[in-house]
């Protein structure tokens, strides 16, 4: 009899623990530099970086429930999968969400300072399946390869803006069914720079041609480093009658560097065209 009473008491105690655990809500992780390194290890992190720079400039973004819920999910990046799942579930909980929103609003200013104001992005033209630029025949007088088009005609490559895609990396898989309105769409504008050739030492150029052959195989891409300026971003929306609730955000920036690399698995640095 005593054994049965003991087991009953243990069962009641365990049930109370379970109820208490369920009532405590999700683990509230806060994005830090370690989590940021996890985010930037993925290919398309630029929209996330611009989201946080936008929040740095305009804290009222968190008044939008969709952006707030996305921001909460973003803070779970780098945390254990169970924490991410629990946080996502709690966003639709009338018990958990108000406290979560209050907590993350208090952390927003610090989280917005985590990403730097510079980014690098790969730029290319769609001459091939993955997009790339082409180098023409070596010009011994200029010690340079001209940029050419698909018909081996001299061309000019130019950069004046960046428009990243909309994927939100580690937070993306939880957005459906939770974030109802579209997240911001970005453009970063900077003064136009044009380039017609890539200069390099002749011995390096010779080795490059031996490996890659003629212009049809001289595929290169550009790694562009851009600094986002602290000027307030411009936020516009379409006519509400259109049904488009997207915020279109324009940042202003400046280009710091353009490096040309081979468009292959080696990604060999061939030289810089800017500065």
C-alpha positions as CSV (number, residue, x, y, z in Angstrom):
1,X,0.0,0.0,0.0
2,X,2.8,2.4,0.9
3,X,4.5,1.7,-2.4
4,X,1.3,2.6,-4.3
5,X,1.0,5.8,-2.4
6,X,4.6,6.7,-3.1
7,X,4.2,6.0,-6.8
8,X,1.1,8.1,-6.9
9,X,2.8,11.0,-5.1
10,X,5.7,10.8,-7.6
11,X,3.3,10.8,-10.6
12,X,1.5,13.9,-9.3
13,X,4.9,15.6,-8.7
14,X,6.1,14.9,-12.2
15,X,2.8,16.1,-13.7
16,X,3.2,19.4,-11.7
17,X,6.8,19.7,-13.0
18,X,5.5,19.2,-16.6
19,X,2.8,21.8,-16.2
20,X,5.2,24.2,-14.7
21,X,7.7,23.7,-17.5
22,X,5.1,24.1,-20.2
23,X,4.0,27.4,-18.5
24,X,7.4,28.9,-18.4
25,X,7.4,29.7,-22.1
26,X,10.2,29.3,-24.7
27,X,13.9,30.0,-24.1
28,X,14.5,33.6,-25.1
29,X,17.8,33.7,-27.0
30,X,19.4,36.9,-28.1
31,X,21.5,37.3,-31.3
32,X,25.1,38.0,-30.6
33,X,28.4,37.9,-32.5
34,X,28.6,34.0,-32.4
35,X,25.1,33.8,-33.9
36,X,26.0,36.4,-36.4
37,X,28.9,34.3,-37.6
38,X,26.4,31.4,-38.1
39,X,24.2,33.7,-40.2
40,X,27.1,35.0,-42.3
41,X,28.3,31.4,-43.0
42,X,25.3,31.0,-45.2
43,X,25.4,32.5,-48.7
44,X,22.6,35.0,-48.7
45,X,22.8,36.9,-45.4
46,X,22.6,40.4,-46.9
47,X,18.8,40.9,-46.5
48,X,19.2,40.0,-42.8
49,X,22.0,42.5,-42.4
50,X,19.9,45.2,-44.0
51,X,16.9,44.3,-41.8
52,X,19.1,45.0,-38.7
53,X,20.5,48.2,-40.2
54,X,17.0,49.3,-40.9
55,X,16.0,48.5,-37.3
56,X,19.1,50.5,-36.1
57,X,17.8,53.5,-38.0
58,X,14.1,53.0,-37.3
59,X,13.2,51.3,-34.1
60,X,9.5,51.7,-34.9
61,X,9.8,48.8,-37.3
62,X,9.0,46.6,-34.4
63,X,5.6,48.1,-34.1
64,X,4.7,46.0,-37.2
65,X,3.7,42.6,-35.8
66,X,5.1,40.8,-38.8
67,X,8.5,42.4,-38.5
68,X,8.5,41.8,-34.7
69,X,7.7,38.1,-35.1
70,X,10.4,37.8,-37.8
71,X,12.9,39.6,-35.4
72,X,12.1,37.1,-32.6
73,X,12.8,34.2,-35.0
74,X,16.0,35.9,-36.2
75,X,17.2,36.0,-32.6
76,X,17.0,32.2,-32.5
77,X,19.5,31.7,-35.3
78,X,22.5,29.7,-33.9
79,X,20.5,28.3,-31.0
80,X,19.5,24.6,-30.6
81,X,16.8,23.5,-33.0
82,X,14.4,22.8,-30.1
83,X,14.7,26.4,-29.0
84,X,14.0,27.6,-32.5
85,X,10.9,25.4,-32.8
86,X,9.6,26.4,-29.4
87,X,10.0,30.1,-30.1
88,X,8.2,29.7,-33.5
89,X,5.3,27.9,-31.8
90,X,5.0,30.5,-29.1
91,X,4.6,33.3,-31.5
92,X,1.0,32.2,-32.0
93,X,0.4,31.9,-28.2
94,X,-1.7,34.5,-26.5
95,X,0.2,33.6,-23.3
96,X,3.8,33.7,-24.5
97,X,3.8,36.3,-27.4
98,X,3.1,39.5,-25.4
99,X,6.0,38.8,-23.0
100,X,8.3,37.8,-25.9
101,X,7.5,41.0,-27.8
102,X,8.2,43.1,-24.7
103,X,11.5,41.3,-24.1
104,X,12.8,41.6,-27.6
105,X,11.8,45.2,-28.0
106,X,14.0,45.9,-25.0
107,X,16.9,44.1,-26.7
108,X,16.5,45.6,-30.2
109,X,19.0,48.4,-29.9
110,X,21.8,46.1,-28.9
111,X,20.9,43.4,-31.5
112,X,20.8,46.1,-34.2
113,X,24.5,46.9,-33.4
114,X,25.7,43.3,-34.0
115,X,26.1,43.5,-37.8
116,X,28.8,45.7,-39.4
117,X,27.8,48.5,-41.8
118,X,29.9,46.9,-44.6
119,X,29.1,43.9,-46.7
120,X,30.6,42.0,-49.7
121,X,28.6,40.6,-52.5
122,X,29.4,38.7,-55.7
123,X,28.4,40.5,-58.9
124,X,28.3,39.0,-62.4
125,X,26.6,39.2,-65.8
126,X,24.4,36.4,-67.1
127,X,26.8,35.3,-69.8
128,X,26.9,31.7,-68.5
129,X,24.7,29.4,-66.4
130,X,25.8,30.9,-63.1
131,X,26.6,34.4,-64.5
132,X,30.1,35.8,-64.9
133,X,32.2,38.3,-66.8
134,X,34.6,37.5,-69.6
135,X,38.2,38.5,-70.1
136,X,39.5,39.1,-73.7
137,X,42.9,38.9,-75.2
138,X,46.0,40.2,-73.3
139,X,47.0,43.8,-74.2
140,X,50.8,44.0,-73.8
141,X,50.8,47.7,-74.1
142,X,48.4,48.2,-71.2
143,X,49.4,45.1,-69.4
144,X,45.7,44.3,-69.0
145,X,42.9,42.0,-70.1
146,X,39.9,43.9,-71.4
147,X,36.4,42.9,-70.3
148,X,34.5,41.5,-73.3
149,X,31.0,40.4,-74.1
150,X,29.9,36.9,-75.3
151,X,31.1,37.9,-78.8
152,X,34.6,38.9,-77.7
153,X,33.8,42.6,-78.1
154,X,35.1,45.1,-75.6
155,X,32.6,46.0,-73.0
156,X,32.3,48.1,-69.8
157,X,31.2,46.7,-66.5
158,X,29.7,49.1,-64.0
159,X,28.3,49.0,-60.5
160,X,25.9,51.5,-58.9
161,X,23.5,49.5,-56.8
162,X,22.9,46.2,-55.0
163,X,19.4,44.6,-54.8
164,X,19.6,41.4,-52.8
165,X,17.0,38.6,-52.9
166,X,14.4,38.1,-50.2
167,X,15.6,34.9,-48.5
168,X,16.0,35.3,-44.7
169,X,18.4,32.4,-44.1
170,X,17.9,30.5,-40.8
171,X,14.6,32.3,-40.0
172,X,13.1,31.5,-43.5
173,X,11.7,28.1,-42.7
174,X,9.5,29.4,-39.8
175,X,8.1,32.4,-41.6
176,X,5.2,30.7,-43.4
177,X,2.0,30.9,-41.3
178,X,3.6,33.2,-38.7
179,X,4.7,36.3,-40.6
180,X,1.7,37.4,-42.6
181,X,2.8,40.5,-44.3
182,X,5.9,40.7,-46.7
183,X,9.2,41.7,-45.2
184,X,11.1,44.7,-46.6
185,X,12.7,44.7,-50.1
186,X,16.0,46.5,-50.3
187,X,18.2,48.5,-52.7
188,X,21.6,50.0,-51.8
189,X,22.6,52.9,-54.1
190,X,26.1,54.2,-54.5
191,X,28.0,56.4,-57.0
192,X,28.5,54.6,-60.3
193,X,32.0,53.2,-61.1
194,X,32.9,51.8,-64.6
195,X,35.7,49.4,-65.5
196,X,36.9,48.3,-68.9
197,X,40.0,46.2,-68.1
198,X,41.8,44.2,-65.4
199,X,45.5,45.0,-65.1
200,X,48.0,42.4,-63.8
201,X,51.7,41.5,-64.1
202,X,52.6,39.7,-67.3
203,X,53.9,36.6,-65.7
204,X,50.6,36.2,-63.7
205,X,48.7,36.8,-66.9
206,X,50.7,34.2,-68.8
207,X,50.0,31.6,-66.2
208,X,46.3,32.5,-66.2
209,X,46.0,32.0,-70.0
210,X,47.8,28.7,-69.8
211,X,45.2,27.4,-67.3
212,X,42.1,28.9,-68.8
213,X,42.6,29.2,-72.6
214,X,40.9,31.8,-74.7
215,X,38.2,34.3,-73.8
216,X,35.4,31.7,-73.9
217,X,36.9,30.1,-70.8
218,X,38.1,33.2,-69.0
219,X,35.1,33.4,-66.7
220,X,35.5,35.8,-63.7
221,X,33.3,37.4,-61.1
222,X,33.6,40.5,-59.0
223,X,33.6,40.7,-55.2
224,X,32.2,44.1,-54.4
225,X,32.6,45.6,-50.9
226,X,30.1,48.2,-50.0
227,X,29.7,50.4,-46.9
228,X,26.2,51.4,-45.9
229,X,26.1,55.1,-45.0
230,X,24.4,56.3,-41.8
231,X,22.0,58.4,-43.7
232,X,18.3,57.6,-42.9
233,X,17.0,55.1,-45.4
234,X,14.1,56.0,-47.6
235,X,11.0,53.8,-47.0
236,X,8.2,53.8,-49.6
237,X,5.1,51.8,-50.1
238,X,2.7,51.4,-53.0
239,X,-0.8,52.7,-53.1
240,X,-2.8,50.6,-50.5
241,X,-5.4,49.9,-53.2
242,X,-2.8,47.8,-55.0
243,X,-2.9,45.3,-52.2
244,X,0.9,45.4,-51.9
245,X,2.0,45.9,-48.3
246,X,5.7,45.6,-49.0
247,X,8.1,48.3,-47.7
248,X,10.6,49.3,-50.3
249,X,13.7,50.5,-48.6
250,X,16.6,52.4,-50.2
251,X,20.0,52.8,-48.4
252,X,22.8,54.9,-49.6
253,X,26.3,53.6,-49.6
254,X,29.8,53.9,-51.0
255,X,31.9,51.2,-52.8
256,X,35.1,50.5,-51.0
257,X,36.7,47.8,-53.2
258,X,36.2,45.6,-56.3
259,X,38.2,42.4,-56.6
260,X,38.1,40.1,-59.6
261,X,38.4,36.4,-59.0
262,X,38.2,33.3,-61.2
263,X,34.7,31.9,-61.6
264,X,35.6,28.3,-60.7
265,X,36.2,26.2,-57.6
266,X,39.6,27.8,-57.0
267,X,38.3,31.4,-56.8
268,X,41.8,32.7,-57.5
269,X,42.2,36.4,-56.8
270,X,43.4,38.0,-60.1
271,X,43.5,41.6,-59.0
272,X,41.5,44.7,-58.0
273,X,39.9,47.1,-60.3
274,X,38.9,49.5,-57.5
275,X,40.4,51.5,-55.8
